[in-house]
Amino acid sequence: MDFAELRLGSTRLLSADATSLSPRQRRQALGVLSADDRKRLAHLNDARADAFLAARLLVSAALDDPAPRLEASCGHCGSAEHGKPRLREQAILLSISYAGSAVFLALADSDRVSALGLDVEESDLEAGAGAVAELERWTAVEAVLKADGRGLRVDPSEVQLGEDGLARIRDEDARYRIRRTLVDGRFVVAVATATATASGE
């Protein structure tokens, strides 16, 4: 499975197509899954399972670690079968997003970034400027909600996007730097990061 990489500010962004996952790579990914990951995998259809495994391989490639210690837990109910993934015993934040068969991974050092969220949506190549602008707005909102950690438990309309590239959730102190890019001419990508001084990140 080949992957592409680029940098957005202090964040590394990796992407791959899960349909290129080989049988050997599938076995490799299965071999390093935690018990909780295996439970999550059991509830996915074949295409979604391959995307899940591809994401785990992207983490492995990004860290140059064949068996990264990745875990997830829900900040709302505490379940280990869903929730935002994190690396154990490593000062690195990560966020994963899926768009069709494409898998995207964002990583940042926790000494530079205190929160990280990634969202990706696939754009219709024939879509007009208005539709693309709406996707850019929505991915930025989703990235903020992922960085916040509560996801859609926060009403998306509470996310305020500023013209200065900063965003916030209404009546909350945290500020998020939004960075956007277009990958392969069709994937609209937004990364939200928070630091002690977001304007300087």
CORNORNOR-V957437 format. One record per pair of residues at least 24 apart in sequence whose C-alpha atoms are under 7 Angstrom apart, sorted by sequence separation. I is the first residue (numbers start at 1). J is the second residue. If there is no record, write none. Layout:
I;J  I;J
//
This chain:
29;53  119;143  118;143  117;143  26;53  29;56  117;144  29;57  118;146  117;146  117;147  116;147  18;50  115;147  144;176  18;51  21;54  115;148  32;67  18;54  140;178  40;81  39;81  36;80  37;81  36;81  147;192  147;193  143;190  55;103  143;191  144;192  143;192  51;101  139;189  140;190  139;190  51;103  136;188  135;188  125;186  124;186  123;186  122;186  123;187  122;187  123;188  121;187  122;188  120;187  121;188  120;188  121;189  120;189  119;189  120;190  119;190  118;190  119;191  118;191  117;191  118;192  117;192  116;192  117;193  116;193  115;193  116;194  115;194  113;193  114;194  113;194  114;195  19;101  113;195  18;101  112;195  17;101  18;102  17;102  18;103  16;102  17;103  15;102  16;103  15;103  16;104  15;104  14;104  15;105  13;104  14;105  13;105  14;106  13;106  12;106  13;107  11;106  12;107  11;107  12;108  11;108  10;108  8;179
//
